[in-house]
Amino acid sequence: MWRHSYTYNEPTIFSEFARDVGVLARREGLINIFVTNGFETRESVGFISGFLDAATVDFKGNASKEFYRKVMSVFDVDLIYDTIAEMLAGGEYTLRSPTWWCHG
């Protein structure tokens, strides 16, 4: 199965474009995957679930709250965990490994 992964830049900054591409890719039998930093709203998670097949949250520094605060200037790493919980709670993603969630 061929996969189409949205990565390098945070894919949620171009989620509308990713949706347009993802719908076409799915039509051709491709799987759509986001590699994301995990800063997504509840609405964003709902939006991407319409075309996304899998996602991975790319943690840095072992997801240490102190590392995120000090090195990356992230004020609240819990927001990332909230995104993961939202993906799982919606029943649309299932945990496959420590950071991979698959749609369906």
mmCIF file of the C-alpha atoms, coordinates in Angstrom:
data_MODEL
# 
_entry.id   MODEL 
# 
loop_
_atom_site.group_PDB 
_atom_site.id 
_atom_site.type_symbol 
_atom_site.label_atom_id 
_atom_site.label_alt_id 
_atom_site.label_comp_id 
_atom_site.label_asym_id 
_atom_site.label_entity_id 
_atom_site.label_seq_id 
_atom_site.pdbx_PDB_ins_code 
_atom_site.Cartn_x 
_atom_site.Cartn_y 
_atom_site.Cartn_z 
_atom_site.occupancy 
_atom_site.B_iso_or_equiv 
_atom_site.pdbx_formal_charge 
_atom_site.auth_seq_id 
_atom_site.auth_comp_id 
_atom_site.auth_asym_id 
_atom_site.auth_atom_id 
_atom_site.pdbx_PDB_model_num 
ATOM 1   C CA . MET A 1 1   ? 0.000   0.000  0.000  1.00 0.00 ? 1   MET A CA 1 
ATOM 2   C CA . TRP A 1 2   ? 1.384   3.398  -0.981 1.00 0.00 ? 2   TRP A CA 1 
ATOM 3   C CA . ARG A 1 3   ? 1.473   6.160  1.613  1.00 0.00 ? 3   ARG A CA 1 
ATOM 4   C CA . HIS A 1 4   ? 1.441   9.926  1.368  1.00 0.00 ? 4   HIS A CA 1 
ATOM 5   C CA . SER A 1 5   ? 2.997   11.587 4.386  1.00 0.00 ? 5   SER A CA 1 
ATOM 6   C CA . TYR A 1 6   ? 2.611   15.265 5.261  1.00 0.00 ? 6   TYR A CA 1 
ATOM 7   C CA . THR A 1 7   ? 5.750   16.230 7.127  1.00 0.00 ? 7   THR A CA 1 
ATOM 8   C CA . TYR A 1 8   ? 8.808   18.519 7.190  1.00 0.00 ? 8   TYR A CA 1 
ATOM 9   C CA . ASN A 1 9   ? 6.654   21.565 7.980  1.00 0.00 ? 9   ASN A CA 1 
ATOM 10  C CA . GLU A 1 10  ? 3.828   21.250 10.498 1.00 0.00 ? 10  GLU A CA 1 
ATOM 11  C CA . PRO A 1 11  ? 0.977   19.875 8.340  1.00 0.00 ? 11  PRO A CA 1 
ATOM 12  C CA . THR A 1 12  ? -1.808  21.560 10.294 1.00 0.00 ? 12  THR A CA 1 
ATOM 13  C CA . ILE A 1 13  ? -0.689  24.952 8.932  1.00 0.00 ? 13  ILE A CA 1 
ATOM 14  C CA . PHE A 1 14  ? -1.870  23.813 5.510  1.00 0.00 ? 14  PHE A CA 1 
ATOM 15  C CA . SER A 1 15  ? -4.656  21.439 6.557  1.00 0.00 ? 15  SER A CA 1 
ATOM 16  C CA . GLU A 1 16  ? -7.103  22.723 3.934  1.00 0.00 ? 16  GLU A CA 1 
ATOM 17  C CA . PHE A 1 17  ? -4.583  22.035 1.168  1.00 0.00 ? 17  PHE A CA 1 
ATOM 18  C CA . ALA A 1 18  ? -3.706  18.667 2.775  1.00 0.00 ? 18  ALA A CA 1 
ATOM 19  C CA . ARG A 1 19  ? -7.421  17.812 2.739  1.00 0.00 ? 19  ARG A CA 1 
ATOM 20  C CA . ASP A 1 20  ? -7.669  18.618 -0.960 1.00 0.00 ? 20  ASP A CA 1 
ATOM 21  C CA . VAL A 1 21  ? -4.623  16.473 -1.722 1.00 0.00 ? 21  VAL A CA 1 
ATOM 22  C CA . GLY A 1 22  ? -5.691  13.782 0.759  1.00 0.00 ? 22  GLY A CA 1 
ATOM 23  C CA . VAL A 1 23  ? -9.106  13.299 -0.835 1.00 0.00 ? 23  VAL A CA 1 
ATOM 24  C CA . LEU A 1 24  ? -7.482  12.857 -4.249 1.00 0.00 ? 24  LEU A CA 1 
ATOM 25  C CA . ALA A 1 25  ? -4.766  10.597 -2.822 1.00 0.00 ? 25  ALA A CA 1 
ATOM 26  C CA . ARG A 1 26  ? -7.317  8.382  -1.068 1.00 0.00 ? 26  ARG A CA 1 
ATOM 27  C CA . ARG A 1 27  ? -9.286  8.121  -4.316 1.00 0.00 ? 27  ARG A CA 1 
ATOM 28  C CA . GLU A 1 28  ? -6.122  6.692  -5.881 1.00 0.00 ? 28  GLU A CA 1 
ATOM 29  C CA . GLY A 1 29  ? -5.667  4.211  -3.028 1.00 0.00 ? 29  GLY A CA 1 
ATOM 30  C CA . LEU A 1 30  ? -2.994  6.103  -1.084 1.00 0.00 ? 30  LEU A CA 1 
ATOM 31  C CA . ILE A 1 31  ? -2.853  6.303  2.718  1.00 0.00 ? 31  ILE A CA 1 
ATOM 32  C CA . ASN A 1 32  ? -2.573  9.806  4.248  1.00 0.00 ? 32  ASN A CA 1 
ATOM 33  C CA . ILE A 1 33  ? -0.309  10.338 7.266  1.00 0.00 ? 33  ILE A CA 1 
ATOM 34  C CA . PHE A 1 34  ? 0.481   13.461 9.315  1.00 0.00 ? 34  PHE A CA 1 
ATOM 35  C CA . VAL A 1 35  ? 3.755   13.852 11.195 1.00 0.00 ? 35  VAL A CA 1 
ATOM 36  C CA . THR A 1 36  ? 2.725   16.596 13.599 1.00 0.00 ? 36  THR A CA 1 
ATOM 37  C CA . ASN A 1 37  ? 3.963   18.507 16.613 1.00 0.00 ? 37  ASN A CA 1 
ATOM 38  C CA . GLY A 1 38  ? 0.617   17.816 18.303 1.00 0.00 ? 38  GLY A CA 1 
ATOM 39  C CA . PHE A 1 39  ? -0.549  21.412 18.796 1.00 0.00 ? 39  PHE A CA 1 
ATOM 40  C CA . GLU A 1 40  ? -4.038  21.004 17.405 1.00 0.00 ? 40  GLU A CA 1 
ATOM 41  C CA . THR A 1 41  ? -7.419  22.178 18.512 1.00 0.00 ? 41  THR A CA 1 
ATOM 42  C CA . ARG A 1 42  ? -10.386 19.881 18.950 1.00 0.00 ? 42  ARG A CA 1 
ATOM 43  C CA . GLU A 1 43  ? -11.819 21.363 15.740 1.00 0.00 ? 43  GLU A CA 1 
ATOM 44  C CA . SER A 1 44  ? -8.589  20.673 13.870 1.00 0.00 ? 44  SER A CA 1 
ATOM 45  C CA . VAL A 1 45  ? -8.530  17.047 14.993 1.00 0.00 ? 45  VAL A CA 1 
ATOM 46  C CA . GLY A 1 46  ? -12.118 16.669 13.780 1.00 0.00 ? 46  GLY A CA 1 
ATOM 47  C CA . PHE A 1 47  ? -11.285 18.316 10.458 1.00 0.00 ? 47  PHE A CA 1 
ATOM 48  C CA . ILE A 1 48  ? -8.246  16.161 9.663  1.00 0.00 ? 48  ILE A CA 1 
ATOM 49  C CA . SER A 1 49  ? -9.996  12.943 10.662 1.00 0.00 ? 49  SER A CA 1 
ATOM 50  C CA . GLY A 1 50  ? -12.117 13.328 7.527  1.00 0.00 ? 50  GLY A CA 1 
ATOM 51  C CA . PHE A 1 51  ? -9.198  12.444 5.238  1.00 0.00 ? 51  PHE A CA 1 
ATOM 52  C CA . LEU A 1 52  ? -6.322  11.304 7.447  1.00 0.00 ? 52  LEU A CA 1 
ATOM 53  C CA . ASP A 1 53  ? -5.487  7.621  7.906  1.00 0.00 ? 53  ASP A CA 1 
ATOM 54  C CA . ALA A 1 54  ? -2.741  7.904  10.511 1.00 0.00 ? 54  ALA A CA 1 
ATOM 55  C CA . ALA A 1 55  ? -0.807  10.444 12.553 1.00 0.00 ? 55  ALA A CA 1 
ATOM 56  C CA . THR A 1 56  ? 2.322   10.529 14.635 1.00 0.00 ? 56  THR A CA 1 
ATOM 57  C CA . VAL A 1 57  ? 3.162   13.140 17.220 1.00 0.00 ? 57  VAL A CA 1 
ATOM 58  C CA . ASP A 1 58  ? 6.850   13.909 16.846 1.00 0.00 ? 58  ASP A CA 1 
ATOM 59  C CA . PHE A 1 59  ? 7.998   14.550 20.410 1.00 0.00 ? 59  PHE A CA 1 
ATOM 60  C CA . LYS A 1 60  ? 11.340  16.223 21.042 1.00 0.00 ? 60  LYS A CA 1 
ATOM 61  C CA . GLY A 1 61  ? 13.496  15.888 24.153 1.00 0.00 ? 61  GLY A CA 1 
ATOM 62  C CA . ASN A 1 62  ? 11.668  12.795 25.387 1.00 0.00 ? 62  ASN A CA 1 
ATOM 63  C CA . ALA A 1 63  ? 8.520   14.918 25.800 1.00 0.00 ? 63  ALA A CA 1 
ATOM 64  C CA . SER A 1 64  ? 9.969   16.444 28.953 1.00 0.00 ? 64  SER A CA 1 
ATOM 65  C CA . LYS A 1 65  ? 7.901   19.415 30.122 1.00 0.00 ? 65  LYS A CA 1 
ATOM 66  C CA . GLU A 1 66  ? 11.056  21.197 31.248 1.00 0.00 ? 66  GLU A CA 1 
ATOM 67  C CA . PHE A 1 67  ? 12.760  20.636 27.868 1.00 0.00 ? 67  PHE A CA 1 
ATOM 68  C CA . TYR A 1 68  ? 9.755   21.979 25.998 1.00 0.00 ? 68  TYR A CA 1 
ATOM 69  C CA . ARG A 1 69  ? 9.569   25.028 28.262 1.00 0.00 ? 69  ARG A CA 1 
ATOM 70  C CA . LYS A 1 70  ? 13.281  25.822 28.368 1.00 0.00 ? 70  LYS A CA 1 
ATOM 71  C CA . VAL A 1 71  ? 14.532  24.876 24.901 1.00 0.00 ? 71  VAL A CA 1 
ATOM 72  C CA . MET A 1 72  ? 11.450  25.199 22.713 1.00 0.00 ? 72  MET A CA 1 
ATOM 73  C CA . SER A 1 73  ? 9.532   27.961 24.541 1.00 0.00 ? 73  SER A CA 1 
ATOM 74  C CA . VAL A 1 74  ? 6.401   25.804 24.711 1.00 0.00 ? 74  VAL A CA 1 
ATOM 75  C CA . PHE A 1 75  ? 4.356   27.125 27.607 1.00 0.00 ? 75  PHE A CA 1 
ATOM 76  C CA . ASP A 1 76  ? 2.213   24.024 28.174 1.00 0.00 ? 76  ASP A CA 1 
ATOM 77  C CA . VAL A 1 77  ? 3.172   20.596 26.841 1.00 0.00 ? 77  VAL A CA 1 
ATOM 78  C CA . ASP A 1 78  ? -0.136  19.257 28.208 1.00 0.00 ? 78  ASP A CA 1 
ATOM 79  C CA . LEU A 1 79  ? -1.807  20.744 25.127 1.00 0.00 ? 79  LEU A CA 1 
ATOM 80  C CA . ILE A 1 80  ? 0.003   18.109 23.056 1.00 0.00 ? 80  ILE A CA 1 
ATOM 81  C CA . TYR A 1 81  ? -1.273  15.357 25.326 1.00 0.00 ? 81  TYR A CA 1 
ATOM 82  C CA . ASP A 1 82  ? -4.769  16.843 24.975 1.00 0.00 ? 82  ASP A CA 1 
ATOM 83  C CA . THR A 1 83  ? -4.495  16.472 21.186 1.00 0.00 ? 83  THR A CA 1 
ATOM 84  C CA . ILE A 1 84  ? -3.489  12.829 21.551 1.00 0.00 ? 84  ILE A CA 1 
ATOM 85  C CA . ALA A 1 85  ? -6.364  12.205 23.957 1.00 0.00 ? 85  ALA A CA 1 
ATOM 86  C CA . GLU A 1 86  ? -8.765  13.902 21.539 1.00 0.00 ? 86  GLU A CA 1 
ATOM 87  C CA . MET A 1 87  ? -7.613  11.667 18.684 1.00 0.00 ? 87  MET A CA 1 
ATOM 88  C CA . LEU A 1 88  ? -8.054  8.552  20.787 1.00 0.00 ? 88  LEU A CA 1 
ATOM 89  C CA . ALA A 1 89  ? -11.327 9.604  22.465 1.00 0.00 ? 89  ALA A CA 1 
ATOM 90  C CA . GLY A 1 90  ? -13.001 10.231 19.127 1.00 0.00 ? 90  GLY A CA 1 
ATOM 91  C CA . GLY A 1 91  ? -12.707 6.535  18.396 1.00 0.00 ? 91  GLY A CA 1 
ATOM 92  C CA . GLU A 1 92  ? -11.236 7.388  15.027 1.00 0.00 ? 92  GLU A CA 1 
ATOM 93  C CA . TYR A 1 93  ? -7.631  6.627  15.919 1.00 0.00 ? 93  TYR A CA 1 
ATOM 94  C CA . THR A 1 94  ? -6.172  3.629  17.687 1.00 0.00 ? 94  THR A CA 1 
ATOM 95  C CA . LEU A 1 95  ? -2.828  3.480  19.429 1.00 0.00 ? 95  LEU A CA 1 
ATOM 96  C CA . ARG A 1 96  ? -0.397  1.322  17.420 1.00 0.00 ? 96  ARG A CA 1 
ATOM 97  C CA . SER A 1 97  ? 2.879   2.271  19.116 1.00 0.00 ? 97  SER A CA 1 
ATOM 98  C CA . PRO A 1 98  ? 4.021   4.968  21.542 1.00 0.00 ? 98  PRO A CA 1 
ATOM 99  C CA . THR A 1 99  ? 3.404   7.769  19.030 1.00 0.00 ? 99  THR A CA 1 
ATOM 100 C CA . TRP A 1 100 ? 1.450   6.344  16.073 1.00 0.00 ? 100 TRP A CA 1 
ATOM 101 C CA . TRP A 1 101 ? -2.316  6.548  15.767 1.00 0.00 ? 101 TRP A CA 1 
ATOM 102 C CA . CYS A 1 102 ? -4.174  4.955  12.903 1.00 0.00 ? 102 CYS A CA 1 
ATOM 103 C CA . HIS A 1 103 ? -7.568  6.082  11.679 1.00 0.00 ? 103 HIS A CA 1 
ATOM 104 C CA . GLY A 1 104 ? -10.349 3.542  11.662 1.00 0.00 ? 104 GLY A CA 1 
# 
